[in-house]
Amino acid sequence: MDPTSHELAEVFYWNREAMATDMGMYMTLLFGYLVLVYFVGNKLDKAEAILISVLYSAFSFFLLLGLLSAVGNLIETGQKMGRLAEYSDAVYVGPVTIFLSWVLSIWYMIRVRR
């Protein structure tokens, strides 16, 4: 049995909410990491800086995977609803933003540690 348009709309908006939640959690993680680097980055020894950066990277990767999953579900649901054209380009902004901000934040830690 195929889902109704109301069920598809509900799944569609759940996935949008999941994307927004993942981005919000990542922004919290990113700003926490940047604050830590700014205030104590130059006082950390190499092992502490690596441990903190690895933990930050692991959680960032986990959130990126969650966001990519929501993007995939959003695209699939959008195709079934015939509304994909509204969101086709915008859905990739979040994952690209997370990846680029992760790269820049790790670069900032390395720069502060020198």
Secondary structure, DSSP 8 states (H G I E B T S, - for coil): ----HHHHHHHHHHHHHHHHHHHHHHHHHHHHHHHHHHHHGGGS-HHHHHHHHHHHHHHHHHHHHHHHHHHHHHHHHHHHHT-HHHHTTGGGHHHHHHHHHHHHHHHHHHHHH-
